[in-house]
Amino acid sequence: MNAYPDNLAGRLTPGGRPGHPSAAMRRPHKSRKVTIADVAERAGVSKTTVSHVLSRNRPVASGTSARVELAVAELGYRPDGLARSLRTRRSHTVALIIPDITNPFYPVLARGLEDSLAQVGYRTFVCNTDAEEEQELEYISDAFHRRVDGVVLVTFCLTADRLPRVLESGMPLVSIGGEIIDHPRVDVVRADDERGAFDATSHLIRRGHRNIAMIQGPEGSGLPRNEGYRRALEAAGIPFDPRRTAAGGWTRSGGAKAMQDLLLMEPAPTAVFCGNDLMAIGAMDTARDAGLVIGRDLALVGYDDIEAAALVHPGLTTMLNPAYDTGRVAGELLLERMTGAFQGERRSVVLPCRLIERESS
């Protein structure tokens, strides 16, 4: 494809050579890397102005910004990330450390985080820990040594005393899901899980159920949801019986196994609140295998409202856990820390959950 407009490509000089377009229309030779100076020349602005447009650190008039962005697109300019990092002492990268990338809740959270940061030039790297403490520590240490600008962490077990070097360095860190990392500079974004579990269990009570069991996460995790379940029973005058709880992994197979244990109880529960949707779907599998009709013989409520909750049959009643907004807000808090716009003590943002009624209850 000719690099010049059609009206210039065929123009000849008196000597028979192609006419040379003006400098403003010239595209650098393919073998040479496009530089910020090329973009500035094409847009008719200074290199400093191009830098301001690309970094968004300074306001630039909309018309000027549009010319620069057009020049970037036409020339195929890509900023040199390494050079920019050395110059600014920023890597413009963020680490998202999560327990299970196969859980549909976390990709939605990651999308919210990325959407809030990509528009200002940050890239997000996802690290999967399988909810193992040592793996979490390894990823945090790796992020620290790679000089990422910030970390968003979902942990069920790490506490501040395990992270002294990282916390003392001042590297911005946002904790998702709870205040387990108790440190004045670690911001927190979490759903109101205790109230959500209270509302989910209360929904089953309003449906006339008294024999309500709960499938919980592994020991030591999901404690606000466990507490919301217990509190709803007691508020309705139903004694809490720990024997009517079964623990499992936050997975479909974990829910299936826990449901097997619940069905061995005498009498078997008529309703079950599950700590997340994957476990609820696993509980459905076990209940069907036992000959039960979901929604008639057994009522089920999950938690998170992942996409599959609306696709299973019958549709799963669940609590909408705002995954996207959790990631988005975490990104906004982290950005304020990374840019120095906020330097105060910890902020804790609690997002509400909402009951989504379907046929399973």
Buried (B, 14 or more C-beta within 10 A) or exposed (E): EEEBEEEBEEEEEEEEEEEEBEEEEBBBEEEEEBBBEBBBBBBEBEBEBBBBBBBEEEEBEEEBBEBBBEBBEBBEBEBEEEEBBEEEEBBBBBBBBBBBBEBBBBBBBBBBBBBBBEEBBBEBBBBBBEBEBEBBBBBBEBBBEEEBBBBBBBBBBBEBEBBEEBBEEEBBBBBBBBEBBEBEBBBBBBBBBBBBBBBBBBBBBEBEBEBBBBBBBBEEBBBBBBBBBBBBBEEBEBEEEEEBBBBBBBBBEBBBBBBBBBBEBEEBBBBBBBBBBBBBBBBBBBBEEEEBEBBEEBBBBBBBBBEBBEEBEBBBBBBBBBBBBBBBBBBBBBBBBBEEEBEEEBBEBEBEBEBBEBBBB
